[in-house]
């Protein structure tokens, strides 16, 4: 089934993509060749044994073109925004930047937020993109990341210069419009926060349709020396949508990166989170929450690589699964040789609200240093009957007692988020998903 994508790539490369820099054209060609070599993963592969991508493989997706579709109105996208009113935002429709729906005019000096397609053809931004784009996400190892790289055309380019503070959160909203024929978009984003800078970025995926479509996204984030970044990723695609994504980050010395992933939508979702602590003293907070119902399937694979000494990472993922939903978590912590004094903790908890719901959890440690403090663990089970009995003994109905305990389980992850303004906006979304 890879032949159709190779054919689509040839048409893509000859129709509009030829204006890209020569270095990017070469990478695209290498990426489509790598995709053809790898093919779609199967459940026979260890990394995919709980997740079948047969529905994606067997569906004929046409490449989405926002330019040929009627753009949505500002009123249509406002309910999909997460950040508080007045926050700067960039909106992408079917993977393409929509400046008429965006608002980035009030950004402080030293902060650039714009179209990646435009940045690739500009002077300084073009050089910065060449330095980092496709250099971090491991497309040689992932068929989906390779396919995204082959069709790399547009997405968000965010650059925060050294010593710059972005007070308000910047929102990147990717909206799918769907259509009569299933479509696929390959949004690509690059976020570069330089030395001693501070920023918060909210990356959201949502839909204006219940049609079948596929989002295949890749985001690369570079956190410079001493920089502090809060990054929120909110996935609430349509109920018939497929969502595959890679988020790759690299941290330098004494940096802080808070990555918070919330998964609420999609029929089939897979999110690979790969983080590299590549400077001494770096700190990573990795939080995740997935709330699934009906027959939704969500798979989170995380890799935290400790490459330098004196780094810390704390990972907490909670899943709430109802009806026939299936949640998969595979978390891997790698401590490289020489990464002494590593402090790393990984926890995955799953709450099953139905006897038909299923959770598969695989926390892993891979340690090649001897002076470390690393722990990992997971739980899978129903609501604590003792806690349920306690609330009912205080006069609460069974439904209200279960609702309170379920929300408290989800709110544990919300409480770990650093920005109250974003957390307060996410709270009603989580409550609605739990209702």
Phi, psi and omega per residue, in radians:
X1 nan -0.045 3.137
X2 -1.305 -0.326 -3.050
X3 -1.069 -0.666 -3.101
X4 -1.134 -0.597 3.130
X5 -1.305 -0.581 3.049
X6 -1.125 -0.718 3.097
X7 -1.150 -0.729 3.095
X8 -1.085 -0.641 3.135
X9 -1.135 -0.706 3.133
X10 -1.074 -0.710 3.091
X11 -1.182 -0.697 3.126
X12 -1.111 -0.783 -3.099
X13 -1.161 -0.510 -3.110
X14 -1.659 -0.015 -3.065
X15 -2.311 1.388 3.048
X16 1.774 -0.482 -3.125
X17 -1.479 -0.164 -3.109
X18 -1.197 -0.248 3.139
X19 -1.415 0.009 3.129
X20 -1.265 2.766 3.095
X21 -1.031 2.702 -3.085
X22 -1.060 -0.669 -3.116
X23 -1.112 -0.605 3.125
X24 -1.299 -0.662 3.107
X25 -1.061 -0.666 3.124
X26 -1.164 -0.713 3.121
X27 -1.158 -0.723 3.106
X28 -0.997 -0.813 -3.117
X29 -1.097 -0.697 3.091
X30 -1.159 -0.598 -3.111
X31 -1.230 -0.727 3.135
X32 -1.193 -0.578 3.069
X33 -1.161 -0.668 3.125
X34 -1.202 -0.680 3.089
X35 -1.071 -0.779 3.131
X36 -1.081 -0.589 3.132
X37 -1.263 -0.747 -3.094
X38 -1.328 -0.750 -3.044
X39 1.215 3.062 3.108
X40 -1.212 2.432 3.122
X41 -1.180 2.737 3.118
X42 -2.196 2.922 -3.138
X43 -1.240 -0.086 3.042
X44 -1.356 -0.280 3.090
X45 -1.516 2.405 -3.041
X46 -1.005 -0.710 -3.098
X47 -1.211 -0.220 -3.057
X48 -2.234 0.293 -2.983
X49 -1.222 -0.320 3.100
X50 -1.746 -0.070 -3.033
X51 -2.320 2.041 3.082
X52 -1.679 2.234 3.092
X53 -1.757 0.354 3.119
X54 -0.971 -0.690 3.107
X55 -1.046 -0.588 3.088
X56 -1.302 -0.796 -3.100
X57 -1.071 -0.644 -3.019
X58 -1.580 -0.035 3.121
X59 -1.766 2.390 3.102
X60 -1.541 1.906 -3.134
X61 -1.775 2.346 3.025
X62 -1.665 2.551 -3.140
X63 -1.166 2.171 -3.100
X64 -1.253 2.430 3.097
X65 -2.263 1.836 -3.117
X66 -1.116 -0.508 -3.087
X67 -1.117 -0.448 -3.115
X68 -1.652 0.013 -3.100
X69 -1.918 2.751 3.093
X70 -1.286 2.064 -3.086
X71 -1.180 2.540 3.101
X72 -1.223 2.863 3.116
X73 -1.499 2.877 3.068
X74 -1.062 -0.682 3.133
X75 -1.088 -0.567 -3.119
X76 -1.255 -0.567 -3.074
X77 -1.608 -0.287 -3.106
X78 -1.006 -0.726 3.113
X79 -1.140 -0.255 -3.106
X80 -1.587 -0.155 -3.115
X81 -1.348 2.555 -3.130
X82 -1.828 -0.670 -3.050
X83 -1.233 2.741 3.112
X84 -1.032 2.661 3.112
X85 -0.972 2.468 -3.131
X86 1.597 -0.160 3.117
X87 -1.285 2.578 3.089
X88 -1.127 2.518 -3.113
X89 -2.543 2.632 2.987
X90 -2.160 2.265 -3.104
X91 -2.014 2.358 3.120
X92 -2.139 2.263 -3.136
X93 -1.899 2.036 -3.088
X94 0.914 0.689 3.058
X95 1.541 -0.097 -3.102
X96 -1.930 2.475 -3.103
X97 -1.152 2.342 3.122
X98 -2.046 1.582 -3.076
X99 -1.104 -0.495 -3.126
X100 -1.218 -0.314 3.104
X101 -1.778 -0.087 -3.037
X102 -1.745 2.868 3.130
X103 -2.624 1.664 -3.115
X104 -2.214 0.305 -3.066
X105 -1.214 -0.416 -3.064
X106 -1.686 0.285 -3.126
X107 -1.177 2.507 -3.135
X108 -1.212 2.825 3.099
X109 -1.081 2.370 -3.105
X110 1.733 -0.094 3.112
X111 -2.021 2.188 3.070
X112 -2.094 2.242 3.070
X113 -2.353 2.028 -3.090
X114 -2.810 -2.986 -3.120
X115 -1.237 2.334 3.078
X116 -1.146 -0.620 3.126
X117 -1.056 -0.687 3.111
X118 -1.246 -0.725 -3.112
X119 -1.063 -0.612 -3.101
X120 -1.109 -0.414 -3.086
X121 -1.862 0.143 3.136
X122 -1.832 2.930 -3.030
X123 -1.119 -1.496 -3.047
X124 -1.143 -0.732 3.122
X125 -1.120 -0.617 3.100
X126 -1.108 -0.692 3.110
X127 -1.182 -0.689 3.116
X128 -1.149 -0.703 3.103
X129 -1.115 -0.717 3.132
X130 -1.121 -0.583 -3.118
X131 -1.193 -0.587 -2.997
X132 -2.051 -0.555 -3.024
X133 -1.113 2.274 -3.122
X134 1.200 0.050 -3.111
X135 -1.538 -0.256 -3.039
X136 -1.965 -0.870 3.104
X137 -1.119 2.275 -2.985
X138 -1.537 1.300 -3.080
X139 -1.282 -0.285 3.063
X140 -1.206 -0.381 -3.066
X141 -1.795 -0.268 -3.043
X142 -2.148 2.197 3.132
X143 -1.127 -0.683 -3.103
X144 -1.228 -0.712 3.078
X145 -1.149 -0.616 3.085
X146 -1.135 -0.710 3.139
X147 -1.157 -0.710 3.073
X148 -1.062 -0.757 -3.119
X149 -1.140 -0.647 3.125
X150 -1.109 -0.692 -3.108
X151 -1.725 0.346 -3.129
X152 -1.028 2.063 -3.116
X153 -2.370 -0.780 -3.069
X154 -2.682 2.952 -3.103
X155 2.784 -2.796 -3.096
X156 -1.689 2.408 2.985
X157 -2.120 1.972 -3.090
X158 -2.121 2.200 3.121
X159 -2.292 2.145 3.082
X160 -1.990 1.992 -3.056
X161 -1.186 2.851 -3.119
X162 -0.986 2.427 3.066
X163 1.172 0.257 -3.139
X164 -1.689 2.464 3.128
X165 -2.036 2.128 3.052
X166 -1.723 1.802 -3.024
X167 -1.188 -0.828 -3.108
X168 -1.504 2.607 3.055
X169 -1.226 2.447 3.090
X170 -1.699 2.198 -3.086
X171 -1.806 2.325 3.035
X172 -2.008 1.901 -3.085
X173 -1.921 2.123 3.107
X174 -1.868 2.004 -3.033
X175 -1.940 2.331 3.059
X176 -1.794 2.371 -3.130
X177 -1.788 -0.296 3.127
X178 1.210 -2.832 -3.120
X179 2.883 3.129 -3.139
X180 -1.124 -0.625 3.110
X181 -1.813 2.419 3.090
X182 -0.980 2.340 -3.111
X183 -2.125 2.801 3.094
X184 -2.297 2.440 3.026
X185 -2.175 2.643 -3.081
X186 -2.196 1.189 -3.126
X187 -1.170 2.448 3.141
X188 -2.248 2.248 -3.115
X189 -2.200 2.532 3.092
X190 -2.279 2.148 -3.134
X191 -2.109 2.094 -3.135
X192 -2.160 2.018 3.108
X193 -2.021 2.026 -2.990
X194 -1.480 -3.042 -2.979
X195 -0.939 2.274 3.039
X196 1.030 0.349 3.074
X197 -1.604 2.873 3.135
X198 -2.375 2.414 -3.131
X199 -2.799 2.735 2.999
X200 -2.262 2.291 -3.115
X201 -2.224 2.313 3.093
X202 -2.005 2.031 -3.136
X203 -1.889 2.029 -3.062
X204 -2.098 2.560 3.086
X205 -2.205 2.183 -3.079
X206 -2.585 3.060 -3.063
X207 -2.395 2.654 3.015
X208 -1.859 0.277 -3.028
X209 -2.626 2.805 2.987
X210 -1.841 0.245 3.137
X211 -1.231 2.890 3.039
X212 -1.374 2.188 3.054
X213 -2.671 2.986 -3.084
X214 -2.375 2.213 3.008
X215 -1.858 2.176 -3.137
X216 -2.159 1.588 -2.973
X217 -1.909 2.696 3.045
X218 -2.408 2.320 3.065
X219 -2.215 2.296 3.057
X220 -2.007 2.264 -3.127
X221 -2.180 2.275 3.130
X222 -2.078 2.114 -3.095
X223 -1.963 1.964 -3.042
X224 -1.294 3.090 -3.088
X225 -1.030 2.175 3.108
X226 1.270 0.052 -3.128
X227 -1.365 2.743 3.106
X228 -2.265 2.147 -3.070
X229 -2.309 2.291 2.968
X230 -1.900 2.138 -3.067
X231 -2.185 2.138 -3.119
X232 -2.002 2.356 3.134
X233 -2.217 2.029 -3.045
X234 -2.051 1.967 -3.122
X235 -1.885 1.940 3.074
X236 -2.391 1.064 3.119
X237 -1.178 3.021 3.083
X238 -1.115 2.764 -3.052
X239 -1.183 -0.305 3.114
X240 -1.875 0.183 -3.036
X241 -1.530 2.747 2.993
X242 -1.958 2.404 -3.086
X243 -2.393 2.071 3.076
X244 -2.206 2.313 -3.044
X245 -2.601 2.659 3.001
X246 -2.207 2.240 3.011
X247 -2.061 2.051 -3.092
X248 -2.110 2.208 3.123
X249 -2.179 2.662 3.055
X250 -2.363 2.222 -3.114
X251 -1.972 2.469 3.075
X252 -1.768 -3.030 -2.978
X253 -0.982 2.338 3.034
X254 1.016 0.423 3.129
X255 -1.578 2.857 3.062
X256 -2.251 2.325 3.103
X257 -2.347 2.050 3.055
X258 -1.847 1.967 -3.093
X259 -1.952 2.113 -3.059
X260 -2.189 1.990 -3.081
X261 -1.939 2.173 3.117
X262 -2.080 2.123 -3.109
X263 -2.039 2.039 -3.105
X264 -2.172 -0.454 -2.977
X265 -2.033 -3.054 3.092
X266 1.541 2.530 3.016
X267 -1.392 -0.679 3.111
X268 -2.387 2.132 -3.105
X269 -2.334 2.395 3.050
X270 -2.362 2.229 -3.131
X271 -2.273 2.033 3.051
X272 -1.716 2.120 3.121
X273 -1.980 2.019 -3.120
X274 -2.131 2.122 -3.076
X275 -2.193 2.423 3.127
X276 -2.159 2.039 3.038
X277 -1.581 1.647 -2.928
X278 -1.905 0.402 3.069
X279 -2.582 2.451 -3.112
X280 -1.027 2.427 3.102
X281 1.438 0.090 3.138
X282 -1.253 2.622 3.141
X283 -2.292 2.371 -3.141
X284 -2.208 2.284 2.954
X285 -2.001 2.081 -3.106
X286 -2.114 1.914 -3.134
X287 -1.999 2.560 3.088
X288 -2.562 2.509 3.077
X289 -2.451 2.223 3.030
X290 -2.229 2.275 3.138
X291 -2.121 1.966 -2.996
X292 -2.206 2.592 3.091
X293 -2.576 -3.065 -3.078
X294 0.898 -2.213 3.134
X295 -1.985 0.496 3.128
X296 -1.088 2.570 3.109
X297 -2.295 2.185 3.112
X298 -2.316 2.302 -3.083
X299 -2.185 2.115 3.083
X300 -2.010 2.111 3.050
X301 -2.003 2.120 -3.118
X302 -2.132 2.473 3.047
X303 -2.294 2.107 3.058
X304 -1.939 1.988 -3.080
X305 -1.838 1.985 3.057
X306 -1.601 1.827 -3.071
X307 -1.780 -0.227 -3.095
X308 -2.325 2.787 -3.094
X309 -1.290 2.860 3.032
X310 1.077 0.634 3.092
X311 -1.890 2.722 -3.116
X312 -2.316 2.455 3.048
X313 -2.477 2.409 3.122
X314 -2.322 2.071 -3.033
X315 -2.091 2.239 3.111
X316 -2.355 2.082 3.077
X317 -2.160 2.239 3.067
X318 -2.089 2.448 3.093
X319 -2.238 2.361 3.055
X320 -2.017 2.105 -3.031
X321 -2.225 2.254 -3.110
X322 -2.222 2.844 3.122
X323 0.961 -2.104 -3.077
X324 -1.881 0.388 -3.091
X325 -1.173 2.688 -3.135
X326 -2.329 2.104 3.092
X327 -1.964 2.403 3.133
X328 -2.183 2.313 3.045
X329 -2.306 2.225 3.034
X330 -2.283 1.893 -3.104
X331 -2.003 2.283 -3.082
X332 -2.264 2.195 3.055
X333 -1.903 2.175 3.133
X334 -2.022 2.157 3.069
X335 -1.911 1.912 -3.066
X336 -1.289 2.780 3.053
X337 -0.978 2.323 -3.139
X338 1.594 -0.170 -3.138
X339 -1.486 1.064 -3.110
X340 -1.256 2.800 -3.123
X341 1.061 0.543 3.040
X342 -1.298 2.390 3.074
X343 -2.169 1.915 -3.027
X344 -2.428 2.395 3.129
X345 -2.378 2.415 -3.117
X346 -2.392 2.251 -3.127
X347 -2.428 2.321 3.035
X348 -2.268 2.109 3.120
X349 -2.097 2.403 -3.122
X350 -2.235 2.295 -3.140
X351 -1.938 2.048 -3.114
X352 -1.739 2.081 -3.125
X353 -1.691 -0.021 -3.122
X354 -2.500 2.640 3.091
X355 -1.259 -0.282 3.115
X356 -1.594 -0.220 3.112
X357 -1.251 2.696 -3.058
X358 -2.480 2.475 3.078
X359 -2.383 2.338 3.051
X360 -2.085 2.160 -3.048
X361 -2.248 2.285 -3.117
X362 -2.392 1.421 3.012
X363 -1.353 2.479 -3.057
X364 -2.453 2.575 3.035
X365 -2.161 2.391 3.095
X366 -2.352 1.778 -2.924
X367 -2.074 2.227 3.110
X368 -2.132 0.398 3.064
X369 -2.322 2.763 -3.009
X370 -1.885 -0.191 -3.138
X371 -1.958 1.300 -3.048
X372 -2.395 2.838 3.028
X373 -2.267 1.747 -3.061
X374 -2.268 2.337 3.093
X375 -2.381 2.702 3.049
X376 -2.680 2.717 3.129
X377 -3.006 2.872 3.116
X378 -2.651 2.731 3.066
X379 -2.388 2.562 3.055
X380 -2.453 2.182 3.139
X381 3.071 3.065 3.132
X382 -1.412 -3.102 3.096
X383 -1.092 2.473 3.108
X384 -1.085 2.030 -3.095
X385 -1.182 -0.499 3.105
X386 -1.173 -0.771 3.106
X387 -1.142 -0.670 3.118
X388 -1.112 -0.744 3.128
X389 -1.126 -0.687 -3.133
X390 -1.065 -0.808 -3.138
X391 -1.160 -0.663 3.130
X392 -1.186 -0.568 3.113
X393 -1.215 -0.259 3.083
X394 -1.651 0.177 3.026
X395 1.740 0.025 -3.139
X396 -1.412 2.560 3.072
X397 -1.233 2.785 3.103
X398 -0.995 -0.678 -3.129
X399 -1.163 -0.778 -3.136
X400 -1.164 -0.690 3.129
X401 -1.100 -0.777 3.121
X402 -1.142 -0.680 3.133
X403 -1.086 -0.762 -3.137
X404 -1.124 -0.762 -3.121
X405 -1.180 -0.656 3.133
X406 -1.179 -0.761 3.110
X407 -1.116 -0.720 3.111
X408 -1.054 -0.648 3.101
X409 -1.116 -0.754 3.124
X410 -1.264 -0.666 -3.085
X411 -1.161 -0.310 3.070
X412 -1.022 -0.680 3.118
X413 -1.291 -0.726 3.102
X414 -1.022 -0.679 -3.123
X415 -1.152 -0.301 3.129
X416 -1.523 -0.076 -3.123
X417 -1.382 2.446 -2.976
X418 -1.316 -0.536 -3.046
X419 -1.807 2.082 -3.126
X420 -1.163 -0.595 -3.099
X421 -1.147 -0.666 3.094
X422 -1.319 -0.717 3.136
X423 -1.026 -0.726 -3.131
X424 -1.163 -0.498 3.111
X425 -1.413 -0.476 3.106
X426 -1.373 -0.480 -3.067
X427 -0.962 -0.870 3.131
X428 -1.144 -0.496 3.079
X429 -1.145 -0.728 3.126
X430 -1.202 -0.724 3.112
X431 -1.049 -0.719 3.141
X432 -1.151 -0.665 3.118
X433 -1.173 -0.541 -3.128
X434 -1.450 -0.337 -3.017
X435 -1.108 nan nan
